[in-house]
Amino acid sequence: MICLVESLFRYVGQTVTIYTASGGLSGSGFTGVLSYVGEDCIKLITGIGAAPACSIGSACTGWGYGANGGGYGYAGNWLGSVTEIPVCKIACFTHCAI
């Protein structure tokens, strides 16, 4: 596992696809920007959040609790997603050769 972790560490900040030893859709791989490599797990940014639609202090609506579906903040701003994968479940990974 040490060799795999060392190899992955060289690609932090780059887009990679991680294939896991699992079934279903997860066996098809996870593609994202490698943001963290540890001895036990890695983290991929698999969905980048959108930029704010309105600047602070503007006249945009939709702010506050309960607006457009609930919760604080602008409801139209997608937050993105992070996928955490245990190193022991990684079967292989691919990266750009450049």
C-alpha positions as CSV (number, residue, x, y, z in Angstrom):
1,M,0.0,0.0,0.0
2,I,2.9,2.4,0.6
3,C,3.9,2.3,-3.1
4,L,0.3,3.1,-4.1
5,V,0.0,6.0,-1.6
6,E,3.3,7.4,-2.8
7,S,2.2,7.2,-6.5
8,L,-1.2,8.9,-5.7
9,F,0.5,11.7,-3.8
10,R,2.3,12.8,-6.9
11,Y,-1.1,13.5,-8.5
12,V,-2.6,15.8,-5.9
13,G,-4.4,18.6,-7.6
14,Q,-4.8,16.7,-10.9
15,T,-7.8,14.9,-12.3
16,V,-7.6,11.1,-11.8
17,T,-10.0,8.1,-12.0
18,I,-9.9,5.7,-9.1
19,Y,-11.3,2.2,-9.6
20,T,-12.3,0.4,-6.5
21,A,-12.6,-3.3,-5.5
22,S,-16.4,-3.2,-5.2
23,G,-19.5,-3.9,-7.2
24,G,-22.3,-1.9,-8.7
25,L,-21.7,1.6,-10.0
26,S,-18.7,2.1,-7.7
27,G,-16.8,-0.5,-9.7
28,S,-17.0,1.9,-12.7
29,G,-14.6,4.3,-11.1
30,F,-14.7,7.7,-9.5
31,T,-13.3,10.7,-11.5
32,G,-12.3,13.9,-9.8
33,V,-9.6,16.2,-8.7
34,L,-7.4,14.4,-6.1
35,S,-7.4,16.7,-3.1
36,Y,-6.0,14.6,-0.3
37,V,-3.9,11.4,0.1
38,G,-3.5,9.8,3.5
39,E,-2.3,6.4,4.6
40,D,-5.9,5.2,5.1
41,C,-8.0,7.2,2.6
42,I,-8.0,9.6,-0.3
43,K,-10.4,12.4,-1.2
44,L,-11.6,13.4,-4.6
45,I,-13.5,16.5,-5.5
46,T,-16.1,14.9,-7.7
47,G,-18.3,17.9,-8.2
48,I,-17.3,21.6,-8.2
49,G,-19.7,24.0,-6.6
50,A,-21.1,26.9,-8.6
51,A,-19.9,30.4,-8.1
52,P,-22.3,32.7,-6.2
53,A,-25.0,34.1,-8.4
54,C,-25.2,37.4,-6.5
55,S,-22.5,39.4,-4.7
56,I,-22.9,40.3,-1.1
57,G,-24.9,43.5,-0.7
58,S,-26.7,43.2,-4.0
59,A,-30.4,43.3,-4.5
60,C,-30.7,39.6,-5.3
61,T,-33.5,37.6,-3.6
62,G,-33.6,34.1,-2.3
63,W,-31.4,34.7,0.8
64,G,-32.4,33.6,4.3
65,Y,-33.8,30.7,6.1
66,G,-36.6,28.9,4.2
67,A,-36.0,30.6,0.9
68,N,-36.3,28.3,-2.1
69,G,-36.3,25.0,-0.2
70,G,-34.9,25.9,3.3
71,G,-31.6,26.4,5.0
72,Y,-29.4,29.4,5.3
73,G,-27.7,30.9,2.2
74,Y,-28.6,31.2,-1.4
75,A,-30.6,28.1,-2.4
76,G,-29.4,28.3,-6.1
77,N,-25.8,27.7,-5.1
78,W,-24.8,24.0,-5.5
79,L,-22.1,23.1,-3.0
80,G,-20.3,20.3,-4.9
81,S,-19.2,16.9,-3.6
82,V,-16.2,15.1,-2.2
83,T,-15.7,11.3,-2.4
84,E,-13.6,9.6,0.2
85,I,-12.2,6.2,-0.7
86,P,-10.4,3.9,1.6
87,V,-6.9,3.1,0.3
88,C,-7.4,-0.6,1.0
89,K,-10.3,-0.6,-1.5
90,I,-8.4,0.9,-4.4
91,A,-7.9,-1.6,-7.3
92,C,-6.1,0.9,-9.6
93,F,-6.1,4.5,-10.8
94,T,-5.6,6.3,-14.0
95,H,-4.1,9.7,-14.7
96,C,-2.9,11.9,-17.5
97,A,0.5,10.9,-18.9
98,I,1.5,14.5,-19.5
